[in-house]
Amino acid sequence: MESKTPTTQKPDAQPNWAAIGVFVAVVLTAASAIALWNGVFAEAWQHYATADEPVPKTEALRNLTWSMGTIGAVFAGFIGLVMAGFRTISLHQQAKVAETDSKFSEKKHASEAFATAIEQLGHDDFAVKLGAVYALEALAKTADDLHGPIFETLCAYVREKAPAPKDDMLDTKIGLRGEKDIKSVI
């Protein structure tokens, strides 16, 4: 029979948002600059360049300055949006890393608690042993991946520390209690 080895799937390739964001900002800024150049900026430059127009040179210079300032503001706005996008992506990645670290820390804590409880099962004091059993029970309820190993360990511990009596001893003990023979119940 052919055995299939589990394959790990790689996450889908993510687009390079930095390059896309910068490209979009440059395109939008260029489009805004062209629109302003052909509109207000062209008119302001024309008034500033020609002296025989009725608009004084100071007003033409003011219009030219406002036009260039508008282009700069649009560019700065688009760059701000791109940077906000980078920050959002970065925060999302940090949140994923923090979640992964949290899961790793939780598993590490469960493993350490398991090891400590197993160690306490071998202690001489009965109260420590009982506490270890309760700790393992609580750990089995919270750590799904340790559920099986915990109960296998507890079963092995009970088999070694309190083995079942032999058949003849079992009949004697049951007879002393006044109960029916165990074999007739089964």
Helices and strands as residue ranges (DSSP letters): H 17-36, I 37-41, H 42-49, H 57-121, H 126-142, G 144-146, H 147-161, H 167-177, H 182-185
